[in-house]
Amino acid sequence: MIGTLIVYRLKPPHNATVASALVKKLYGQETSSHGGRYRYHRKGLLDEIQHNKLIRGVLIVRREHKDRVVELLESFNAEVHARQIILMSEDIKALKLKH
């Protein structure tokens, strides 16, 4: 099976505000209110997309989701490299694909 490997990083110089905004849009954010009394998760793009995060800045997604992820990353002026790859069994499980 074929998937897409996406490698990204913010182009230097970047500030912490931009990096934080990207992480929130991509991964979402755990947040709380009233002194931690109420906790909830603000959704990010990857909450909607099956993915496998290998390390910081490296994701594997289904081929059909590549454009959505790349567009978001490029909107933050990130350097992005995307390649088609042959998925390993753990990637197939993470992406919830059928063999």
C-alpha positions, 0 to 999 in steps of 0.5 A, spaced: 500 500 500 502 507 498 501 513 503 505 519 503 510 521 508 510 529 509 517 532 512 516 539 515 519 545 519 518 552 519 523 556 515 528 560 520 527 565 522 520 564 526 518 566 532 514 562 538 507 565 536 507 562 529 510 555 531 505 555 537 499 557 532 501 551 527 501 546 532 494 548 534 492 548 527 495 541 526 495 537 532 489 541 536 490 543 543 488 541 550 485 546 554 482 548 561 478 553 564 475 555 571 482 553 574 482 546 571 475 545 572 473 544 565 478 540 560 477 539 553 480 538 546 480 544 541 481 540 534 486 540 529 487 538 522 490 531 524 484 530 529 480 529 522 485 525 519 488 518 520 496 519 521 502 516 524 507 521 527 514 518 527 518 524 530 517 532 530 516 534 523 515 527 520 508 525 518 505 519 514 498 520 512 493 517 506 495 519 499 488 523 499 489 527 505 496 530 503 494 536 499 490 538 506 496 537 510 501 541 505 496 547 504 496 548 512 503 547 513 505 552 507 500 557 510 505 558 515 510 558 510 513 552 512 518 548 508 515 542 506 517 535 503 512 530 501 513 523 498 509 517 496 512 511 500 510 504 501 507 503 508 509 498 513 504 494 517 504 499 523 503 505 518 497 501 515 494 500 522 495 507 524 492 509 518 486 504 519 487 501 512 485 494 510 490 490 507 
